[in-house]
């Protein structure tokens, strides 16, 4: 039986870094993506999303290598969906600011045998390979005075 790998994130503006994360996850097994809820993103990142949650989920699920994309739960327990999915691996992105050890301990407390890994490579093959870079570029274009 193929192992299940969960990756989770906002996936607000799809970019090459997301594709790289999913491609790396595919090397471990069947990829399930958890897409963050709009309200959770607002409370964590202190800014609203650009793309609504169901549209983000739809777009992510259409990516090559994604077996299934689901919305996470609203609220302060991001691991609740992991309990439900029972993955073999949880692959964190390089810019997800959570402790591997703390996540691993919490999953073990919940009776899950899920190995928590981090993709340590920040993908930068393209100049606009992160949401923040894309938003900065879009903002500079919008702010440029018309001739």
Secondary structure as the mmCIF struct_conf table of DSSP 4:
data_model
#
loop_
_struct_conf.conf_type_id
_struct_conf.id
_struct_conf.beg_label_comp_id
_struct_conf.beg_label_asym_id
_struct_conf.beg_label_seq_id
_struct_conf.end_label_comp_id
_struct_conf.end_label_asym_id
_struct_conf.end_label_seq_id
STRN STRN1 UNK A 4 UNK A 9
BEND BEND1 UNK A 12 UNK A 13
HELX_RH_AL_P HELX_RH_AL_P1 UNK A 16 UNK A 26
TURN_TY1_P TURN_TY1_P1 UNK A 27 UNK A 28
BEND BEND2 UNK A 29 UNK A 29
STRN STRN2 UNK A 30 UNK A 35
HELX_LH_PP_P HELX_LH_PP_P1 UNK A 36 UNK A 37
HELX_RH_AL_P HELX_RH_AL_P2 UNK A 38 UNK A 45
BEND BEND3 UNK A 46 UNK A 47
BEND BEND4 UNK A 50 UNK A 51
HELX_RH_AL_P HELX_RH_AL_P3 UNK A 53 UNK A 61
TURN_TY1_P TURN_TY1_P2 UNK A 62 UNK A 62
BEND BEND5 UNK A 63 UNK A 63
TURN_TY1_P TURN_TY1_P3 UNK A 64 UNK A 65
STRN STRN3 UNK A 66 UNK A 71
BEND BEND6 UNK A 74 UNK A 76
TURN_TY1_P TURN_TY1_P4 UNK A 78 UNK A 79
HELX_RH_AL_P HELX_RH_AL_P4 UNK A 80 UNK A 85
BEND BEND7 UNK A 88 UNK A 88
STRN STRN4 UNK A 89 UNK A 92
TURN_TY1_P TURN_TY1_P5 UNK A 94 UNK A 95
BEND BEND8 UNK A 98 UNK A 98
HELX_RH_AL_P HELX_RH_AL_P5 UNK A 100 UNK A 109
TURN_TY1_P TURN_TY1_P6 UNK A 110 UNK A 111
STRN STRN5 UNK A 115 UNK A 118
BEND BEND9 UNK A 125 UNK A 126
TURN_TY1_P TURN_TY1_P7 UNK A 127 UNK A 128
BEND BEND10 UNK A 130 UNK A 130
HELX_RH_AL_P HELX_RH_AL_P6 UNK A 131 UNK A 143
BEND BEND11 UNK A 144 UNK A 144
HELX_LH_PP_P HELX_LH_PP_P2 UNK A 145 UNK A 146
#
